[in-house]
């Protein structure tokens, strides 16, 4: 397995844990939660794509 992909999975888990804490603190609704997760997934895919294309 690609080490960069393992790092991305670890960052995603860390982000999800942090987002859960922030969501409780800010009382984000499900729509805001899904929006933040989608933005994170798109950014991570773009970063991963940049590293694999080169």
Secondary structure, DSSP 8 states (H G I E B T S, - for coil): --HHHHHHHHHHHHHHHHHHHHHHHHT--HHHHHHHHHHHHHHHHHHHHHHHH-
